Amino acid sequence: LGVVVSPFMEAAHFEAGGQGYDVWHLYGLRPFADNAAMSKLQRELPARVARWVKADIAYCFDDGPARNCMSCLGFVLRALYPGGGDYPAMPRDFSRTVNPARYTPNDLLLYMTGMLGLPNRQARLQRLSRLALTADLREDLEVLVRAMGIDESIPVLSAQKRAAVSRGGSSPKKL
């Protein structure tokens, strides 16, 4: 089906193209902390999304440079961090992944809650204790934080490496 616009649903099962799909939303997170960035996103979001809708881009679990499809996370990353081409221009401080082969929703969740920029588990747990979160979100974040190394520092990609990633070049991270 590609991209379909529908009213918000917390959870639902629907049929499309002869196949059944279960959809559920776990959290509602504000992607940018400052009001100016949120206003810009609200103004630009229709144009950012229209490009992919008009192209009738198909869904696939593992999108990449050689495919004419995208995953749900790929769609979100492209909408939040549009690049000059077909792939997102990820922020410099979004350089860590749980799976070195690709970004995951968990990576985005850790980034959006400010966990990736912190030097170790203790700092992440302290931040977690100060955040106003729903019980489910707090529990999921704690599991993710505890799964990270105790003293794991987050490397920052060089500008050259980020450019290679955004072009789909050789890199351990596929967008």
ROGU-701403 format. One record per residue: residue in three letters; x negated, y negated, z of N, C-alpha, C in turn. Coordinates in steps of 0.02 Angstrom, whole numbers, padded with zeros to 5 digits, always signed. Example, Ala and Ser with C-alpha at 12.3 -4.5 7.8 and 13.67 -1.06 7.14 Angstrom:
2
ALA-00660+00284+00390-00615+00225+00390-00660+00165+00390/SER-00642+00112+00354-00684+00053+00357-00645-00002+00394/
***
This chain:
175
LEU-00040+00060+00000+00000+00000+00000-00042-00063+00000/GLY-00104-00059+00024-00142-00120+00032-00117-00159+00092/VAL-00118-00224+00089-00097-00265+00145-00022-00278+00140/VAL+00012-00269+00195+00084-00282+00199+00096-00329+00257/VAL+00133-00382+00246+00149-00429+00300+00216-00409+00329/SER+00218-00402+00395+00281-00383+00428+00284-00417+00496/PRO+00344-00418+00526+00349-00447+00593+00304-00408+00642/PHE+00284-00442+00696+00242-00409+00745+00277-00349+00776/MET+00240-00295+00784+00267-00237+00818+00215-00212+00868/GLU+00237-00197+00927+00191-00172+00977+00171-00101+00960/ALA+00221-00060+00942+00207+00009+00923+00264+00032+00878/ALA+00247+00071+00826+00298+00095+00781+00271+00151+00738/HIS+00316+00190+00711+00300+00241+00661+00338+00222+00598/PHE+00304+00221+00541+00339+00206+00480+00312+00248+00423/GLU+00353+00254+00372+00335+00292+00312+00318+00243+00256/ALA+00264+00258+00220+00244+00217+00164+00207+00261+00114/GLY+00228+00257+00052+00194+00296+00001+00197+00370+00014/GLY+00251+00394+00046+00258+00465+00060+00217+00490+00118/GLN+00187+00445+00156+00146+00464+00213+00170+00429+00275/GLY+00164+00461+00333+00183+00431+00396+00123+00397+00429/TYR+00137+00339+00460+00085+00301+00494+00109+00280+00563/ASP+00066+00287+00612+00080+00261+00679+00038+00198+00688/VAL+00070+00145+00711+00037+00081+00721+00048+00060+00793/TRP-00004+00035+00826+00004+00007+00892-00050-00046+00902/HIS-00032-00096+00941-00078-00150+00958-00095-00143+01031/LEU-00160-00142+01045-00182-00133+01114-00186-00199+01152/TYR-00213-00251+01119-00226-00314+01153-00210-00372+01106/GLY-00200-00429+01135-00196-00491+01098-00251-00537+01124/LEU-00304-00546+01085-00360-00587+01107-00367-00649+01064/ARG-00383-00704+01096-00397-00766+01060-00468-00759+01031/PRO-00475-00762+00965-00541-00749+00936-00593-00804+00947/PHE-00571-00866+00958-00619-00921+00969-00599-00959+01032/ALA-00648-00976+01072-00633-01010+01136-00613-01083+01128/ASP-00644-01118+01080-00629-01189+01076-00570-01203+01029/ASN-00533-01256+01046-00473-01273+01009-00487-01292+00936/ALA-00543-01324+00922-00559-01345+00854-00568-01283+00809/ALA-00603-01233+00834-00612-01171+00794-00546-01135+00784/MET-00503-01135+00835-00438-01103+00828-00394-01141+00778/SER-00396-01207+00779-00357-01247+00731-00381-01233+00660/LYS-00446-01230+00651-00474-01215+00585-00451-01146+00562/LEU-00454-01097+00605-00432-01030+00587-00358-01030+00567/GLN-00316-01065+00606-00245-01068+00590-00232-01101+00523/ARG-00269-01153+00507-00261-01187+00442-00285-01143+00384/GLU-00341-01109+00394-00372-01072+00339-00350-01000+00332/LEU-00318-00972+00383-00301-00901+00382-00258-00881+00322/PRO-00206-00918+00304-00167-00896+00244-00210-00889+00181/ALA-00255-00935+00169-00298-00931+00110-00348-00874+00116/ARG-00374-00863+00176-00421-00808+00187-00389-00741+00173/VAL-00327-00733+00196-00291-00669+00188-00264-00661+00117/ALA-00241-00716+00086-00211-00712+00020-00258-00681-00031/ARG-00321-00696-00025-00370-00668-00072-00367-00592-00074/TRP-00364-00562-00016-00364-00489-00012-00296-00460-00031/VAL-00242-00495-00013-00175-00473-00031-00166-00475-00107/LYS-00185-00530-00138-00179-00537-00211-00220-00485-00248/ALA-00276-00467-00221-00320-00417-00253-00292-00346-00244/ASP-00240-00339-00203-00209-00274-00191-00261-00223-00166/ILE-00303-00245-00120-00356-00203-00093-00325-00145-00054/ALA-00347-00085-00069-00322-00025-00036-00356-00016+00032/TYR-00324+00023+00075-00352+00040+00140-00399+00099+00132/CYS-00454+00097+00169-00497+00155+00177-00530+00150+00245/PHE-00547+00206+00273-00577+00207+00340-00647+00178+00339/ASP-00685+00193+00287-00756+00176+00286-00771+00132+00225/ASP-00756+00067+00231-00769+00023+00174-00843+00007+00170/GLY-00864-00015+00112-00934-00032+00102-00944-00064+00034/PRO-01007-00080+00017-01023-00118-00043-00999-00086-00108/ALA-00998-00020-00112-00981+00013-00175-00907+00031-00180/ARG-00866+00010-00132-00796+00030-00132-00751-00030-00145/ASN-00692-00016-00172-00642-00069-00183-00585-00058-00133/CYS-00604-00056-00069-00556-00045-00016-00584-00074+00049/MET-00543-00077+00101-00569-00100+00165-00530-00068+00222/SER-00564-00065+00278-00534-00038+00339-00497-00095+00375/CYS-00459-00076+00426-00425-00127+00467-00475-00175+00498/LEU-00528-00147+00527-00579-00189+00558-00613-00232+00505/GLY-00627-00203+00447-00657-00242+00393-00614-00302+00374/PHE-00549-00291+00372-00503-00345+00356-00506-00400+00409/VAL-00505-00380+00473-00508-00429+00528-00574-00468+00526/LEU-00629-00433+00516-00694-00467+00514-00698-00516+00456/ARG-00671-00497+00399-00672-00542+00341-00628-00604+00353/ALA-00572-00594+00388-00527-00650+00403-00558-00697+00455/LEU-00590-00670+00506-00620-00711+00558-00686-00743+00537/TYR-00726-00707+00499-00794-00730+00482-00805-00725+00407/PRO-00769-00766+00368-00775-00760+00295-00846-00775+00272/GLY-00869-00735+00225-00936-00745+00196-00930-00775+00127/GLY-00986-00784+00095-00985-00812+00028-00963-00762-00024/GLY-00966-00697-00008-00947-00645-00055-00889-00604-00028/ASP-00895-00540-00036-00842-00495-00016-00849-00469+00056/TYR-00901-00488+00091-00913-00462+00158-00917-00518+00208/PRO-00902-00503+00270-00901-00555+00321-00971-00583+00335/ALA-00973-00645+00355-01035-00677+00377-01033-00674+00454/MET-01059-00620+00481-01055-00609+00553-01096-00661+00590/PRO-01071-00683+00648-01110-00731+00688-01177-00701+00709/ARG-01226-00744+00716-01294-00722+00733-01295-00680+00797/ASP-01254-00698+00846-01256-00662+00909-01213-00599+00909/PHE-01185-00580+00852-01147-00518+00845-01193-00469+00810/SER-01241-00442+00846-01291-00400+00814-01294-00330+00841/ARG-01259-00315+00894-01262-00248+00922-01202-00208+00901/THR-01212-00143+00890-01157-00099+00875-01161-00037+00918/VAL-01104-00008+00933-01101+00055+00970-01127+00110+00924/ASN-01106+00109+00861-01127+00157+00811-01173+00120+00762/PRO-01236+00140+00757-01282+00102+00714-01263+00103+00640/ALA-01219+00147+00619-01200+00151+00548-01148+00099+00528/ARG-01111+00071+00577-01057+00024+00559-01033-00012+00621/TYR-00999-00069+00610-00966-00103+00664-00903-00064+00683/THR-00883-00069+00746-00822-00035+00769-00777-00086+00804/PRO-00714-00069+00814-00671-00113+00853-00699-00125+00923/ASN-00733-00076+00951-00763-00085+01018-00816-00140+01016/ASP-00856-00142+00963-00906-00195+00956-00873-00264+00956/LEU-00818-00270+00918-00783-00334+00915-00754-00352+00983/LEU-00726-00303+01018-00699-00316+01085-00754-00339+01133/LEU-00810-00306+01132-00866-00326+01175-00890-00396+01157/TYR-00893-00411+01093-00916-00477+01071-00866-00531+01092/MET-00802-00519+01079-00752-00571+01093-00744-00585+01167/THR-00764-00538+01209-00759-00548+01281-00826-00571+01311/GLY-00875-00586+01268-00938-00613+01291-00986-00563+01322/MET-00976-00500+01310-01019-00449+01341-01085-00438+01304/LEU-01086-00449+01239-01146-00434+01200-01204-00480+01214/GLY-01190-00541+01235-01243-00589+01248-01275-00582+01318/LEU-01250-00536+01358-01275-00529+01426-01330-00476+01428/PRO-01380-00486+01473-01440-00445+01470-01435-00374+01498/ASN-01386-00361+01542-01383-00295+01572-01313-00279+01599/ARG-01305-00218+01622-01240-00195+01647-01215-00237+01706/GLN-01259-00254+01752-01239-00293+01810-01208-00360+01788/ALA-01240-00394+01742-01214-00458+01717-01147-00449+01683/ARG-01140-00394+01645-01077-00380+01611-01021-00365+01660/LEU-01036-00326+01711-00985-00310+01762-00965-00372+01801/GLN-01013-00416+01815-00997-00479+01849-00951-00521+01806/ARG-00965-00525+01741-00921-00563+01696-00852-00531+01694/LEU-00850-00466+01690-00787-00430+01688-00745-00445+01749/SER-00776-00451+01807-00739-00465+01869-00710-00535+01869/ARG-00739-00581+01830-00715-00651+01828-00663-00663+01774/LEU-00656-00618+01726-00609-00629+01671-00538-00613+01693/ALA-00491-00653+01670-00419-00640+01681-00395-00595+01625/LEU-00387-00530+01640-00370-00481+01589-00312-00437+01613/THR-00279-00406+01565-00229-00355+01583-00266-00295+01611/ALA-00231-00254+01649-00262-00194+01680-00291-00147+01626/ASP-00254-00137+01571-00277-00092+01518-00340-00118+01485/LEU-00342-00182+01471-00400-00212+01439-00460-00209+01487/ARG-00450-00225+01550-00504-00222+01599-00533-00152+01603/GLU-00489-00102+01606-00511-00032+01611-00551-00012+01550/ASP-00526-00029+01490-00562-00011+01429-00630-00046+01425/LEU-00633-00109+01443-00697-00145+01442-00746-00115+01492/GLU-00722-00096+01550-00768-00067+01599-00797-00002+01573/VAL-00757+00039+01540-00782+00101+01511-00836+00085+01458/LEU-00823+00035+01416-00872+00017+01364-00936-00011+01395/VAL-00930-00053+01446-00989-00083+01478-01030-00028+01512/ARG-00997+00018+01545-01034+00073+01578-01066+00120+01528/ALA-01039+00124+01467-01069+00167+01416-01133+00137+01387/MET-01141+00072+01394-01202+00039+01370-01258+00054+01420/GLY-01320+00050+01397-01377+00061+01441-01378+00012+01499/ILE-01406+00033+01555-01407-00008+01615-01443-00074+01603/ASP-01501-00071+01573-01541-00132+01561-01547-00146+01486/GLU-01495-00129+01450-01496-00137+01378-01494-00211+01360/SER-01544-00233+01324-01543-00301+01299-01517-00299+01227/ILE-01489-00353+01204-01458-00355+01139-01504-00389+01090/PRO-01529-00352+01040-01573-00384+00990-01532-00430+00945/VAL-01563-00483+00922-01531-00530+00876-01560-00518+00807/LEU-01519-00509+00757-01542-00499+00689-01575-00562+00662/SER-01628-00553+00624-01659-00610+00591-01613-00635+00536/ALA-01624-00695+00513-01584-00723+00458-01591-00680+00397/GLN-01651-00654+00383-01662-00611+00324-01621-00547+00330/LYS-01622-00515+00388-01585-00453+00399-01510-00465+00394/ARG-01484-00522+00422-01413-00538+00417-01393-00547+00345/ALA-01437-00580+00305-01422-00590+00234-01418-00524+00197/ALA-01463-00477+00213-01461-00411+00182-01397-00374+00200/VAL-01376-00380+00263-01315-00348+00285-01255-00377+00248/SER-01251-00443+00243-01194-00475+00211-01192-00460+00136/ARG-01250-00445+00105-01251-00426+00034-01238-00352+00025/GLY-01237-00314+00081-01228-00242+00076-01294-00207+00060/GLY-01350-00240+00075-01415-00212+00062-01435-00160+00113/SER-01497-00138+00109-01519-00086+00155-01523-00113+00225/SER-01486-00081+00268-01482-00101+00338-01449-00046+00377/PRO-01464-00038+00440-01431+00014+00479-01358+00000+00492/LYS-01335-00062+00480-01266-00080+00493-01229-00090+00428/LYS-01173-00055+00420-01133-00065+00361-01071-00104+00380/LEU-01054-00155+00343-00996-00196+00359-00936-00174+00320/
***
